[in-house]
Each structure stands twice: as C-alpha cells, then as structure tokens.
Amino acid sequence: MPIPEVDPIVTVPMITPFDDRDQVDHAAIARNVERWLKTPLSGFIVGTQSGEEWFLSENEKLEIARTVSQSIDECRFLIGGIDCPSVTETLRRADAFAAVGAEMVRVRLPRNEAVVESYFEQVLPRCPVPVLLMHQCDPERFGAAADPGASPEVIGRVCQMDGIFGYVTDHDIRFEAQVRHFVPRRCRFWICNGSIVLPGTLIGCNGTTTAFSNVWPEALLEVLQLGMAGRYDEAQELQDKVRRIDAVMLPYRATGIKAALNLLGFDGTHPRSPTPRMPDAEVIRLEAVMRETGLLGS
C-alpha cells in the first residue's frame, strides 16, 4: 500500500462505528471502507477527533487500524493517530500502529513550544514510519483555531527534519500562510478543514485531511485540483456547497459527521455513550442542505 507521490491527496479521519452495545463494530468498519474505496480517498486515519479518539482505548484504536488495513486495497494507505507529549510513549504507539499495518503516523504538536524541536529530534530518528505533523492543538474545537502550538519558524524547522512526510494546518489561514513560508516544498502541506480548502490553495496547500472527507471526498479533490491550477472562479461554487453542509454538520462534531453519513447510508453512525445524537430538527436541516447541494438525490 504505497504512500502516494502525486498531489493532491485527500485522506479521511474516519468515523468509528459502534454497535447497539456501544462496542466498536468491525463489520461496519469493513463495509464503510468498502464504500470509501469507490471514492478518490488515498488514505485512512485511525485515532482522530472525527473518530471519537478520546472515547477509544489504545487497544481499540489498534484493532480498528488492523481492520482497516485488512479492508483497504493496494492503492490506499493507513495512518495511525498519536497525540502524546512523551517521546517514549509516542514511539511505543508508533511501533504498535506499524505492527498492525500503518504506513504512517499522524503526530500532533506537543502543547509546550519549548520542547517541540527536542521532542521531534528524539522521535523522528526512531519512528518506524514517516510522520504527518498536525498543528491542531485543541482538536475538540472542530472548525476553530486554537492558540498556535509553536511559531512558524519552529514548525518550519521541524518540517525540515528527516522523517516528516507532511504538515497539517490549523484553521487560522493568516498564521498558516506564514508557516508555509518556512515549510520546505518537498513536505506536503495539507489544509485541515473542508470549508477552507480553496483558500488553502491560495497559500500553497496541496492536500487535505478533514472531517468532511468522510462525507464528500470527491468534492474536496475537485476543489483542490481547481485551486491548485489557479481556476478559482470554477471552484467557488463547489467550495460553497461544501461550506454550506459543513456549517450545519460540523458544530455537532463527530455526531454531525455521523448524521450526514447516516443520510448517505453508511453503517454504525450513532456516537458512543454518553454523547447524544444530533437533534432531529438539525438532522432535517442537514438533509435539506445535502439535497440542495446535490450530495443527496432529490
């Protein structure tokens, strides 16, 4: 399962299906992956906020990763999500993800800028797979930028280290435009949110991993392709459709993503206890905008 060499790349921080006993539903994961394989998604990320990462044990994340690895085809790759300030524990988790088939790990910046460079100087030489560096230091905000986890210069120095495959922005386009100046061109530069993919191409993004990838990856790929080609006027209408769906879905975080997927016929689309489902009135509003934008048939 090779890591793609051609941009743009769209990856999915995939939802986690649960059964009626609130257990991870591996059969539903396999069925969902089978549907996603019919889309232009290149990679699958396990252990994310879209996947309700704080509601999963480490063993559950590894077993989900194993199921995904066994379900994807030879053209897709698997990424394991890690958010840990400990060098030793990060490496242990990276080894565990690699053992179940992950070709890459996504690592969030530590929350202490003073140790960011030291952390990666110790992690990267010993990590068994390439690292996707993620800047979202407050992932539960879903669509809103947190305070930066490090300066653009520090992020740029980390991105120049061997072993870094790419960088995922936070939501502050102004800040990330400064970061782009320091990130080497060999390093992928991915935008983090479906609603800002087109603006992201204006600052040099060449891929995305975003909650919206679960729902309409074809639209994200097309917006990226048009934006990267400088065809901004052609991309604007589709970007607006993505934004309209995202505006209803994303305030409900993983629950909203699952509500959209439920409308599309995916499996295991209720959140893990005690998180409530998306309110019925909001689901109706979400369905309406999905129909108006053409994602759902009339």
N, C-alpha and C positions, 0 to 999 in steps of 0.2 A: 504494500500500500504506500506508494511513493508520495512524498510531500510535493505539491505542485510547484513548478518553476515558472509558470506563466501567470501573469496578473490580468484581470483582478481575481481575487479569491474571496468566496463567501463561505463562512463557516457558521455552524449553528450551536449556540449554547443551549443544548436540548433540554426540554422539559423532562421531568421524571414522572412516569405513570404510576399510580397507586391503585391497588385493588380495593374491594369492599371491606377488607380487614385492615386497611391502611398500611399494607405491605407493598414493597416495590414489585411491580407487575412486569416481569421479564418477558413474558409472551407479548404484552402490549408494546414493550420497547422494540422488540423484533419487528412487529407489524408496522409500527410507526417508522422505523428506519427503512423498511421496505418501500414505504410511500415516499420518504425523503430521497431515496436513491433515484427516483424518477425526476428529480429536480436538479438544478445545477450546483447544489451544495458540494463543496470539496472536502469539508472536514466536519467532525462532530466533537464537541467539547463536553466532557462529563465533569461535574463539580462546579456549578455556576449558580448565580442567583436565579436565573431563569429555571434552573433545575432544582431549586429549593435546597441549596447546598447545606444551609445550617440545620436542616431537618434530616440530614442523612448522616449515618455513621461512616467512618472511614471504610469499613468492610463493605457497606452497601455501595459506596462510590466505586470501589474496585470491582465488585460483581456487576454493576451496571456497565462499567468500562469493558469488562470481559464479554458481556452480551453484545455490546455494540461492535466490538472487534470481530466477533464471530458472525455478525449480521451484515457488515458493510462489504462492498466489493473491492476489487484490487485498485480501483481508481480513487478511493476516498481514504482519508487518514483520520486518526483518532488522537485527541488531545486530552490530557488529564489536568483538571484544575486544582491548583495549590494556592493557598493563602495562609502563609505561616512565616513568622519573623525569625524562627530558629533555623540556622544553617543545617544542623544535624537532622532535624525533623523534616525539613524540606527535601533533603536528599533521600531520606528514608521513603517519603511518599513518592518521590520521582522514581526511585527504583521499583516500588510496588506497582505504579502505573505502567512502567515499561514492561514489567513481568507479565501483565495481562494484555499487552498489545498496543499500548500507546506509543506513537512515534514522536510525540512532543508533549511538553507540559506547559501550561499557562500559569505564570507566577505573578502575583500582584506585588507591587512595591511594598516593602516594609513601611510601617507608619512613622518611622523615625528617620528623617532625611540624613542625619549624621552617620547612620550606619548603612545607608543604601549601597554605596560603592563597595564597602567591605563585604557586605552580605553577598553580592553577586560575584565579587572576586573569589570568594570561597566556594560558592555554589556551582558556578559555571564549569570550572575545570573538572569537577567530579560528577556532574549531572550526566546520566546515561543517554539523554536525548536532547535535542535542541529546545530552547526556551522561548516562549512567546511572552513578552513582558507586558503586563497590563497596568495601566495607571489608575484605574478606578479604585480609590482607597476607601470609599464609602459605598460599596456596591448596592446596599439596600435602598439607596435614594432613587434608583431606576429612572434615569432621564434628567437628573440634575447634577451639576458638577459639584464635587466636594472641594475642599481646600487642596491645593496641589501637594502631592506626596514628596516632591523634590523639584528643584529648579530645572528649567530647560537644559542648562549646561550639564547638570548631574545626570539627567535622563539620557542626554546625548552621549555622555561618556560611557554609561552602561551599555547603550545600544551599539557602541563601537567594540565591545568586548566579544571575543570568540565565544560561540555557543548561543548567541542571541539570533533567533530567526526573524523576529519582528516585534513591533510595538503597537499596542492598542491604546488609543487616546482615552481621555475623559471627555466630558461634554462641553468644556469651555473652548470654543473654536479659537478665540483670540490667544489664549495660552498655548494651545496646541500648534498654532501657526508659528509661534516662537520655538517650540520643541522641534518642529520639522526642520528648522534651520540647522540643528545640531545632530539630527539622526542621519547616518550615512545612507546613501542611495541603495546600497546592497541590502539594507534592512527593510523588511516590509513595514508599511505604515498604515494601520487599519483604523477606520473610524468606528466608534463604539455604539452608535445609535442610528436606527433606520431613518429617523426624521431629519438627520443632518448628513446623509450620505453625499448628496450633491454639493452642499457647502464644503464637505470634507475633501472632495476632489479639487476644489479651488486652492486648498492648502497642500495638496500633494498626496492625499490618501490613495491607496491602490488596492484596497480590500476592506472587508468588514467582518466583525463578529458582533452580533446584536440580537437581542430578544426577538426582533421582528423576523429574523432568519427562520424561526420556527414556522412562521405563518405564510410568507410570500417571498421566498428566496429569489424567484425569477425576476421580480420587480427590482430587488436590490442589485442584482447582477446587471440588469439593463441600465439602471441609473448610473452605476459605476462605469460601465462601458462608455455611455454617452458623455458623462462628466469628464472622464479621463481623456476623451477625444476632443474636448472643448465644445461639445454640442449641447451647451447648457439650456438653450431655449427648447430643444427637443425633449430634454429630460425633465423639465419643470413640471409638466402635467402629471407624470407618473410619480415624481417625488412628492407632489401634493397629495396624491392618493394614499401613499404610504403614511404621510404625516397625519392625514385625517383618521386613518384606522388607529395609528399609534396613539393619537390624542385621547381616544376613548379606552383603548386597551391597556396602555402602559401604567396609568395611575393605580391599577389593581395588580401590578407586578406579575408574578408567576400565575396568579389566579386569572388575570386578564388574558394572558397568553393562552392559558388552558381553555378559557371560554371561547376564544377565537378558534382554537384547534378543534374544540368540540363541534362548533358550527361547520367546520370543514370535514368532520367525520373521523378524526383521529381518536385513539383509544387512551383510557386512563387519565381523563382530563379533569379530575377534581383534585384540589390541593390536599396536602397532608394535614391531618388534625394538629392543632385546632383552627387552622386558617379557614375562614369562611369562603364560600363560593362567591363569585361576582353577583351582585344583586340582580334580580330578574329584570328590573327596569333598565339597568345598564347593559345587560345582555341583549335586550331588544334594540337598544340604541346602537350597540356594536354590530349586530346583524344588519341593521339598516345601512350603516355606513359601508360595511363589507359588500352589500349588494349594490349600493350606489357607485362604488369604485370598480365594480366588475369582478371582485375576488370571489363572490358567491353569485351563482346564477339567479336570475330574476324569478 
